[in-house]
Amino acid sequence: MINLKFVLVFILAYLIGSFPTGVIIGKVFFKEDIRKYGSGNIGTTNTFRVFGPYAGTFVLVVDVLKGTLATCLPRLFHLKGPKYLLLICGGLAVLGHTFPIFLKFKGGKAVATSAGVFLGYNLTFFGVCAAIFLPLVFITSYVSLSSLIAISAIFIVTFFFHDPFLTVIVGIMLIILFTRHKDNIHRLEHHNENIIPFGLLYWYKKRHHKL
């Protein structure tokens, strides 16, 4: 029975991650499929770009909470076991967001959901991750570039937390993020990646263009 509970919680974690927030928001409130516009991604950045800041913010919050909720499932169901069970559930949510069963396994890049996993697992670690990621976005105005640099730095930071399973999970996330961002990397190399309307680079380009 205990093993069955674990299996059911793992399945639930994956299904939570699979919840296609961006697609649902687009179809319910805008009668449009987010996958047909912009980059075609279902996540926060493309939702901001296509449907505006309110929709984008909502998708961001929900996608973060997906990771947090999935990570906390063992606690919510009072399952006894090692702490890394939380990370297994969080990792399954990331897989669910990246390969959602509801969208024929074609999902997003799981940046927000990964942040939610860190939030649910270790608040201090989440704070360190935010302190790495947010300044990068502010400086570069590139969410994709900031995400890739941040996950690489965060992977290194995990060694200072002396938590081998955290290092393994973040290493897997690193592989997933770089794989899912291959198109973004290509655009960055050719200097045609989209920037967000925020941050130092955006303001510099905006001012330079006016001049």
N, C-alpha and C positions, 0 to 999 in steps of 0.2 A: 504493500500500500504506500509505503514511504517513497519507494522508487517511482511509483505511478504519479505521486504528487510532484516529484521533481520533473518528470517528463511533461506533465501538464503545465507546470510553471514555465518551463523552457519554451514550450509551444506558444503559450500566452505572450511571453516576452517577444518572440519573433513576430507574432500577429500585431502587437502594439507598435513595434517598429515599422510594420508594413502599412500602417494607417496612412493613406496618401493625402496628407493635409492640403498641400497646394492644389492638387487636382480637385478635391472636394470644394474648396473655397472658390476656385475658378468656375466650376459648374453650377454651384448653388447661387452665388451672388453675382456672377458676371456672365453666366450662360456661355462660357468659353472653356476650352481645354488648354491649360497652361502649357502642355507639351507641344502645342502647335505654334507657340510664339517665343520670341527671344532665343535663348539658348536651347529651349526645349526641356530644360531641367525643371523638376517639380519642387525645388527647394526655395529657401528664403530669398536669395539674391534675384533669381528670375521672377519671383512673385512681386518683389519690390519694383522691378523694372517694368513688368507688364501690367500689374493691377494696382500699383501704388503703395505708399508707405503703410497704410492701415492694414491692408491685406498681408503685406510682407511681414509686418510686425507680428500679426496673429500667427502666421505660419512659423515664424521663428520661435515664438513662445511655445506653441504646441509641439513642434519638433524637438525642442529642448526637453520639454516635459515627458515626451515619449521615452527618451533615454533615461530620464530620472525615474519615472514610474516603473519601467521594466527592470532597472537595476535594483529597485527597492522591493520587488515582488517577493523574494525569500523572506524579508522582514515582515511584509504585510500578511503573508500566509504562515508566519511563525515556523518556518522550516529551519531545523537545526543543521548546522554544517559549517564548513570553513568559510571564511569571509570571501574567498574568491568566487563563491557561488553568485555573489552580487555582480561580479565582473562577467561571469558567463552569461547571465541574463542580459546585462548591458550590451555585451558583444553580439548577442542574438538580436537585440533591437537594432543595432547598427546594420547587421546583415539584412534584417527585415526592411529597413529603410532603403538600403542599397539594392536589394533584390526582393521587392514586395510581391507576394503571391497575388495580391489584388490587381497588379498592373503587369501581369505576365513577366514578373521578375526584372522589370526595367524601371529602376527607381532613381533616387537622388544620390548625392555625394556624401551625405551623413555627417557633415560638419557640425550642424546644430545638435543632432542626436548624440554625437560623440561627446559634445560638451555636456549634455544632459547626463550621460553615463558618469562623467567625472564628478558632476554635482551630486549625484546620488551615492557615489562610492566614498568620496573623501572631499570634504568641503575645503580643506587647506590646499589640496592638490588642484581643485577647481579654481581656487583663487590665483594660484601660480599660473595656471593655463590662461586664465583671463588676462593676467598681467603681461603675458607674452603676446597673446593674439590681438587684443584691442589696440595697443600702440602700433602694431604692424599695419592694421587696417587704417588707422589714422594717418600714418606716414605715407603708405603706398597707394591708398585708395583702390587697391586690388584685393578682393575677397579671396580669390583663388590663390594668388601668390602668398598672401598672408597665411592662409590655411596650410599651405605646403611647408612654409618656413616654420610656422608654429608647431605643427605636428612633429617635425624633425627635432625641434628644440625640446618639445615636451617629452619625446622619447628619451632624450638624454637626461632630462630632469628626473625621470622615473627611477634611475639608478640611485639617486640621492634619497629616495623614499624606502629603499631596501625592501621592496615588495616585488619579488620575481614575477608573480602572476600579473601584476599591473604592467610591468615591462613587456611581458608577452602580449597582453591585450592591446596595449598602445602600439606595439610593433606591428600587429595585425592591422590595426586601424591605419597606420602609416602606409602599409602596402595597399590597402583598399583605397585610401585617399589619393595616392599617387596614380593608381590605376584608373580611378574614376575621373581624374583631372588631366588625363593625357591630351585631350583636345585643348584644354586651357593652357597647358604647357606649350603646345604647338603654337597657339595664338600669342602667348607671351614671347616666344622666341621670334615671332614675326611682327611683334609690336602692334598687334591689332586686337588685343584682349580688351574687353569692356571694363571701364572703371566705374565705381559707384559715385554718385553725386555728393561726396563727402570726403574730407581729408585734405592733407597738404598738397598731394599731387594734383587732385581735382581742382583745388583753388588756384594752384600755380598755373595749370593749363587754361583755366577759365580766364584768369587775369592776362596771361600771355596772349590768348586769342583776341581779347579786347584790344590789346595794344597793336 
